[in-house]
Amino acid sequence: MRCPVLFLPAETEPKLDVKLSLIQKVTRHPQSKTVVIPSSKQLIPIDTPIATSMEILAFLKGLVLDSTSG
């Protein structure tokens, strides 16, 4: 991957460990991040909107801060 990606797999989805393993294999960008929001279901933005929004904002802020310091 050539750009940072925020992965948000659902905590309650079947075979989460397999998905996390696959994400780890394809994630090579140093700014990519994986977050599993507690109690999240398949429709993460609907089931956990505040936690999802906070993770997305934190991810984007981190990208902005990194780009201004370099």
Backbone as XML, in Angstrom:
<?xml version="1.0"?>
<chain id="A" units="angstrom">
  <residue number="1" name="MET">
    <atom name="N" x="0.832" y="-1.175" z="0.000"/>
    <atom name="CA" x="0.000" y="0.000" z="0.000"/>
    <atom name="C" x="0.878" y="1.240" z="0.000"/>
  </residue>
  <residue number="2" name="ARG">
    <atom name="N" x="0.419" y="2.235" z="-0.687"/>
    <atom name="CA" x="1.197" y="3.466" z="-0.778"/>
    <atom name="C" x="0.629" y="4.585" z="0.064"/>
  </residue>
  <residue number="3" name="CYS">
    <atom name="N" x="-0.499" y="4.359" z="0.682"/>
    <atom name="CA" x="-1.093" y="5.397" z="1.523"/>
    <atom name="C" x="-1.532" y="4.777" z="2.845"/>
  </residue>
  <residue number="4" name="PRO">
    <atom name="N" x="-1.634" y="5.597" z="3.889"/>
    <atom name="CA" x="-2.076" y="5.067" z="5.183"/>
    <atom name="C" x="-3.551" y="4.691" z="5.146"/>
  </residue>
  <residue number="5" name="VAL">
    <atom name="N" x="-3.880" y="3.617" z="5.850"/>
    <atom name="CA" x="-5.254" y="3.117" z="5.891"/>
    <atom name="C" x="-5.640" y="2.884" z="7.346"/>
  </residue>
  <residue number="6" name="LEU">
    <atom name="N" x="-6.869" y="3.252" z="7.681"/>
    <atom name="CA" x="-7.416" y="2.937" z="8.999"/>
    <atom name="C" x="-8.348" y="1.752" z="8.828"/>
  </residue>
  <residue number="7" name="PHE">
    <atom name="N" x="-7.986" y="0.619" z="9.419"/>
    <atom name="CA" x="-8.815" y="-0.575" z="9.386"/>
    <atom name="C" x="-9.672" y="-0.605" z="10.645"/>
  </residue>
  <residue number="8" name="LEU">
    <atom name="N" x="-10.967" y="-0.793" z="10.486"/>
    <atom name="CA" x="-11.890" y="-0.865" z="11.621"/>
    <atom name="C" x="-12.717" y="-2.150" z="11.545"/>
  </residue>
  <residue number="9" name="PRO">
    <atom name="N" x="-12.110" y="-3.293" z="11.794"/>
    <atom name="CA" x="-12.894" y="-4.521" z="11.782"/>
    <atom name="C" x="-13.815" y="-4.583" z="12.999"/>
  </residue>
  <residue number="10" name="ALA">
    <atom name="N" x="-14.956" y="-5.211" z="12.827"/>
    <atom name="CA" x="-15.927" y="-5.332" z="13.918"/>
    <atom name="C" x="-15.473" y="-6.379" z="14.927"/>
  </residue>
  <residue number="11" name="GLU">
    <atom name="N" x="-15.609" y="-6.052" z="16.202"/>
    <atom name="CA" x="-15.179" y="-6.978" z="17.265"/>
    <atom name="C" x="-16.003" y="-8.267" z="17.258"/>
  </residue>
  <residue number="12" name="THR">
    <atom name="N" x="-17.275" y="-8.169" z="16.928"/>
    <atom name="CA" x="-18.155" y="-9.337" z="17.036"/>
    <atom name="C" x="-18.254" y="-10.145" z="15.746"/>
  </residue>
  <residue number="13" name="GLU">
    <atom name="N" x="-17.476" y="-9.796" z="14.733"/>
    <atom name="CA" x="-17.589" y="-10.558" z="13.499"/>
    <atom name="C" x="-16.899" y="-11.913" z="13.634"/>
  </residue>
  <residue number="14" name="PRO">
    <atom name="N" x="-17.423" y="-12.895" z="12.935"/>
    <atom name="CA" x="-16.817" y="-14.224" z="12.994"/>
    <atom name="C" x="-15.387" y="-14.196" z="12.447"/>
  </residue>
  <residue number="15" name="LYS">
    <atom name="N" x="-14.535" y="-14.980" z="13.027"/>
    <atom name="CA" x="-13.147" y="-15.132" z="12.588"/>
    <atom name="C" x="-12.383" y="-13.807" z="12.580"/>
  </residue>
  <residue number="16" name="LEU">
    <atom name="N" x="-12.571" y="-13.023" z="13.626"/>
    <atom name="CA" x="-11.859" y="-11.748" z="13.738"/>
    <atom name="C" x="-10.354" y="-11.973" z="13.708"/>
  </residue>
  <residue number="17" name="ASP">
    <atom name="N" x="-9.883" y="-13.018" z="14.343"/>
    <atom name="CA" x="-8.450" y="-13.285" z="14.376"/>
    <atom name="C" x="-7.880" y="-13.510" z="12.980"/>
  </residue>
  <residue number="18" name="VAL">
    <atom name="N" x="-8.654" y="-14.141" z="12.107"/>
    <atom name="CA" x="-8.208" y="-14.368" z="10.738"/>
    <atom name="C" x="-8.124" y="-13.033" z="9.994"/>
  </residue>
  <residue number="19" name="LYS">
    <atom name="N" x="-9.132" y="-12.199" z="10.172"/>
    <atom name="CA" x="-9.129" y="-10.892" z="9.520"/>
    <atom name="C" x="-7.950" y="-10.045" z="10.000"/>
  </residue>
  <residue number="20" name="LEU">
    <atom name="N" x="-7.696" y="-10.033" z="11.295"/>
    <atom name="CA" x="-6.574" y="-9.262" z="11.834"/>
    <atom name="C" x="-5.244" y="-9.771" z="11.286"/>
  </residue>
  <residue number="21" name="SER">
    <atom name="N" x="-5.130" y="-11.059" z="11.121"/>
    <atom name="CA" x="-3.916" y="-11.647" z="10.565"/>
    <atom name="C" x="-3.712" y="-11.205" z="9.114"/>
  </residue>
  <residue number="22" name="LEU">
    <atom name="N" x="-4.781" y="-11.201" z="8.339"/>
    <atom name="CA" x="-4.698" y="-10.765" z="6.943"/>
    <atom name="C" x="-4.368" y="-9.274" z="6.846"/>
  </residue>
  <residue number="23" name="ILE">
    <atom name="N" x="-4.981" y="-8.473" z="7.708"/>
    <atom name="CA" x="-4.688" y="-7.037" z="7.725"/>
    <atom name="C" x="-3.210" y="-6.819" z="8.020"/>
  </residue>
  <residue number="24" name="GLN">
    <atom name="N" x="-2.693" y="-7.549" z="8.978"/>
    <atom name="CA" x="-1.280" y="-7.406" z="9.352"/>
    <atom name="C" x="-0.362" y="-7.754" z="8.178"/>
  </residue>
  <residue number="25" name="LYS">
    <atom name="N" x="-0.749" y="-8.740" z="7.389"/>
    <atom name="CA" x="0.073" y="-9.153" z="6.250"/>
    <atom name="C" x="0.123" y="-8.098" z="5.150"/>
  </residue>
  <residue number="26" name="VAL">
    <atom name="N" x="-0.970" y="-7.372" z="4.946"/>
    <atom name="CA" x="-1.015" y="-6.397" z="3.846"/>
    <atom name="C" x="-0.655" y="-4.984" z="4.281"/>
  </residue>
  <residue number="27" name="THR">
    <atom name="N" x="-0.557" y="-4.751" z="5.577"/>
    <atom name="CA" x="-0.289" y="-3.404" z="6.074"/>
    <atom name="C" x="1.207" y="-3.163" z="6.129"/>
  </residue>
  <residue number="28" name="ARG">
    <atom name="N" x="1.684" y="-2.346" z="5.201"/>
    <atom name="CA" x="3.103" y="-2.032" z="5.172"/>
    <atom name="C" x="3.370" y="-0.554" z="5.385"/>
  </residue>
  <residue number="29" name="HIS">
    <atom name="N" x="2.366" y="0.259" z="5.221"/>
    <atom name="CA" x="2.559" y="1.698" z="5.399"/>
    <atom name="C" x="2.697" y="1.987" z="6.889"/>
  </residue>
  <residue number="30" name="PRO">
    <atom name="N" x="3.713" y="2.733" z="7.291"/>
    <atom name="CA" x="3.959" y="2.953" z="8.716"/>
    <atom name="C" x="2.859" y="3.736" z="9.440"/>
  </residue>
  <residue number="31" name="GLN">
    <atom name="N" x="2.057" y="4.501" z="8.707"/>
    <atom name="CA" x="0.992" y="5.262" z="9.348"/>
    <atom name="C" x="-0.350" y="4.534" z="9.347"/>
  </residue>
  <residue number="32" name="SER">
    <atom name="N" x="-0.411" y="3.351" z="8.768"/>
    <atom name="CA" x="-1.658" y="2.587" z="8.813"/>
    <atom name="C" x="-1.918" y="2.131" z="10.238"/>
  </residue>
  <residue number="33" name="LYS">
    <atom name="N" x="-3.183" y="1.939" z="10.537"/>
    <atom name="CA" x="-3.565" y="1.606" z="11.901"/>
    <atom name="C" x="-4.774" y="0.670" z="11.869"/>
  </residue>
  <residue number="34" name="THR">
    <atom name="N" x="-4.827" y="-0.242" z="12.823"/>
    <atom name="CA" x="-5.978" y="-1.126" z="12.975"/>
    <atom name="C" x="-6.546" y="-0.924" z="14.364"/>
  </residue>
  <residue number="35" name="VAL">
    <atom name="N" x="-7.858" y="-0.678" z="14.430"/>
    <atom name="CA" x="-8.537" y="-0.470" z="15.707"/>
    <atom name="C" x="-9.795" y="-1.339" z="15.729"/>
  </residue>
  <residue number="36" name="VAL">
    <atom name="N" x="-9.923" y="-2.111" z="16.793"/>
    <atom name="CA" x="-11.138" y="-2.883" z="17.018"/>
    <atom name="C" x="-11.903" y="-2.190" z="18.140"/>
  </residue>
  <residue number="37" name="ILE">
    <atom name="N" x="-13.035" y="-1.606" z="17.800"/>
    <atom name="CA" x="-13.839" y="-0.891" z="18.785"/>
    <atom name="C" x="-14.628" y="-1.913" z="19.599"/>
  </residue>
  <residue number="38" name="PRO">
    <atom name="N" x="-14.523" y="-1.870" z="20.912"/>
    <atom name="CA" x="-15.245" y="-2.831" z="21.752"/>
    <atom name="C" x="-16.749" y="-2.841" z="21.450"/>
  </residue>
  <residue number="39" name="SER">
    <atom name="N" x="-17.305" y="-4.023" z="21.385"/>
    <atom name="CA" x="-18.735" y="-4.268" z="21.137"/>
    <atom name="C" x="-19.205" y="-3.836" z="19.751"/>
  </residue>
  <residue number="40" name="SER">
    <atom name="N" x="-18.288" y="-3.550" z="18.843"/>
    <atom name="CA" x="-18.708" y="-3.147" z="17.503"/>
    <atom name="C" x="-19.244" y="-4.346" z="16.725"/>
  </residue>
  <residue number="41" name="LYS">
    <atom name="N" x="-20.203" y="-4.043" z="15.869"/>
    <atom name="CA" x="-20.819" y="-5.057" z="15.016"/>
    <atom name="C" x="-20.497" y="-4.707" z="13.574"/>
  </residue>
  <residue number="42" name="GLN">
    <atom name="N" x="-21.094" y="-5.396" z="12.644"/>
    <atom name="CA" x="-20.778" y="-5.215" z="11.232"/>
    <atom name="C" x="-20.992" y="-3.786" z="10.744"/>
  </residue>
  <residue number="43" name="LEU">
    <atom name="N" x="-22.011" y="-3.104" z="11.215"/>
    <atom name="CA" x="-22.282" y="-1.725" z="10.805"/>
    <atom name="C" x="-21.688" y="-0.773" z="11.841"/>
  </residue>
  <residue number="44" name="ILE">
    <atom name="N" x="-20.385" y="-0.719" z="11.897"/>
    <atom name="CA" x="-19.672" y="-0.004" z="12.947"/>
    <atom name="C" x="-20.111" y="1.456" z="13.090"/>
  </residue>
  <residue number="45" name="PRO">
    <atom name="N" x="-20.223" y="2.228" z="12.010"/>
    <atom name="CA" x="-20.626" y="3.633" z="12.186"/>
    <atom name="C" x="-22.039" y="3.794" z="12.753"/>
  </residue>
  <residue number="46" name="ILE">
    <atom name="N" x="-22.884" y="2.810" z="12.542"/>
    <atom name="CA" x="-24.248" y="2.871" z="13.063"/>
    <atom name="C" x="-24.304" y="2.343" z="14.494"/>
  </residue>
  <residue number="47" name="ASP">
    <atom name="N" x="-23.589" y="1.259" z="14.762"/>
    <atom name="CA" x="-23.612" y="0.635" z="16.091"/>
    <atom name="C" x="-22.825" y="1.428" z="17.134"/>
  </residue>
  <residue number="48" name="THR">
    <atom name="N" x="-21.697" y="1.989" z="16.729"/>
    <atom name="CA" x="-20.835" y="2.730" z="17.653"/>
    <atom name="C" x="-20.385" y="4.038" z="16.996"/>
  </residue>
  <residue number="49" name="PRO">
    <atom name="N" x="-21.316" y="4.957" z="16.752"/>
    <atom name="CA" x="-20.979" y="6.163" z="15.982"/>
    <atom name="C" x="-19.963" y="7.085" z="16.658"/>
  </residue>
  <residue number="50" name="ILE">
    <atom name="N" x="-20.058" y="7.266" z="17.947"/>
    <atom name="CA" x="-19.135" y="8.188" z="18.623"/>
    <atom name="C" x="-17.727" y="7.608" z="18.647"/>
  </residue>
  <residue number="51" name="ALA">
    <atom name="N" x="-17.608" y="6.354" z="19.020"/>
    <atom name="CA" x="-16.286" y="5.716" z="19.062"/>
    <atom name="C" x="-15.668" y="5.659" z="17.666"/>
  </residue>
  <residue number="52" name="THR">
    <atom name="N" x="-16.477" y="5.376" z="16.662"/>
    <atom name="CA" x="-15.980" y="5.325" z="15.289"/>
    <atom name="C" x="-15.486" y="6.695" z="14.850"/>
  </residue>
  <residue number="53" name="SER">
    <atom name="N" x="-16.275" y="7.712" z="15.113"/>
    <atom name="CA" x="-15.888" y="9.079" z="14.742"/>
    <atom name="C" x="-14.605" y="9.503" z="15.443"/>
  </residue>
  <residue number="54" name="MET">
    <atom name="N" x="-14.486" y="9.156" z="16.715"/>
    <atom name="CA" x="-13.287" y="9.521" z="17.470"/>
    <atom name="C" x="-12.043" y="8.848" z="16.890"/>
  </residue>
  <residue number="55" name="GLU">
    <atom name="N" x="-12.167" y="7.590" z="16.501"/>
    <atom name="CA" x="-11.019" y="6.874" z="15.917"/>
    <atom name="C" x="-10.632" y="7.471" z="14.572"/>
  </residue>
  <residue number="56" name="ILE">
    <atom name="N" x="-11.621" y="7.804" z="13.753"/>
    <atom name="CA" x="-11.330" y="8.393" z="12.447"/>
    <atom name="C" x="-10.665" y="9.757" z="12.624"/>
  </residue>
  <residue number="57" name="LEU">
    <atom name="N" x="-11.200" y="10.580" z="13.515"/>
    <atom name="CA" x="-10.605" y="11.895" z="13.759"/>
    <atom name="C" x="-9.175" y="11.783" z="14.292"/>
  </residue>
  <residue number="58" name="ALA">
    <atom name="N" x="-8.954" y="10.873" z="15.215"/>
    <atom name="CA" x="-7.604" y="10.686" z="15.765"/>
    <atom name="C" x="-6.640" y="10.237" z="14.670"/>
  </residue>
  <residue number="59" name="PHE">
    <atom name="N" x="-7.091" y="9.354" z="13.809"/>
    <atom name="CA" x="-6.261" y="8.869" z="12.705"/>
    <atom name="C" x="-5.898" y="10.026" z="11.770"/>
  </residue>
  <residue number="60" name="LEU">
    <atom name="N" x="-6.895" y="10.821" z="11.390"/>
    <atom name="CA" x="-6.653" y="11.947" z="10.486"/>
    <atom name="C" x="-5.775" y="13.015" z="11.121"/>
  </residue>
  <residue number="61" name="LYS">
    <atom name="N" x="-5.995" y="13.294" z="12.392"/>
    <atom name="CA" x="-5.149" y="14.266" z="13.090"/>
    <atom name="C" x="-3.699" y="13.787" z="13.123"/>
  </residue>
  <residue number="62" name="GLY">
    <atom name="N" x="-3.507" y="12.509" z="13.332"/>
    <atom name="CA" x="-2.160" y="11.948" z="13.323"/>
    <atom name="C" x="-1.485" y="12.117" z="11.976"/>
  </residue>
  <residue number="63" name="LEU">
    <atom name="N" x="-2.240" y="11.970" z="10.902"/>
    <atom name="CA" x="-1.681" y="12.160" z="9.566"/>
    <atom name="C" x="-1.299" y="13.621" z="9.342"/>
  </residue>
  <residue number="64" name="VAL">
    <atom name="N" x="-2.147" y="14.522" z="9.774"/>
    <atom name="CA" x="-1.883" y="15.956" z="9.614"/>
    <atom name="C" x="-0.661" y="16.352" z="10.419"/>
  </residue>
  <residue number="65" name="LEU">
    <atom name="N" x="-0.587" y="15.899" z="11.672"/>
    <atom name="CA" x="0.554" y="16.241" z="12.518"/>
    <atom name="C" x="1.851" y="15.692" z="11.956"/>
  </residue>
  <residue number="66" name="ASP">
    <atom name="N" x="1.809" y="14.468" z="11.436"/>
    <atom name="CA" x="3.024" y="13.877" z="10.848"/>
    <atom name="C" x="3.465" y="14.631" z="9.603"/>
  </residue>
  <residue number="67" name="SER">
    <atom name="N" x="2.522" y="15.100" z="8.808"/>
    <atom name="CA" x="2.886" y="15.788" z="7.568"/>
    <atom name="C" x="3.443" y="17.195" z="7.832"/>
  </residue>
  <residue number="68" name="THR">
    <atom name="N" x="3.035" y="17.819" z="8.931"/>
    <atom name="CA" x="3.538" y="19.151" z="9.237"/>
    <atom name="C" x="4.893" y="19.111" z="9.931"/>
  </residue>
  <residue number="69" name="SER">
    <atom name="N" x="5.222" y="17.987" z="10.552"/>
    <atom name="CA" x="6.501" y="17.908" z="11.259"/>
    <atom name="C" x="7.626" y="17.438" z="10.355"/>
  </residue>
  <residue number="70" name="GLY">
    <atom name="N" x="7.286" y="16.931" z="9.171"/>
    <atom name="CA" x="8.320" y="16.382" z="8.313"/>
    <atom name="C" x="8.638" y="17.242" z="7.204"/>
  </residue>
</chain>
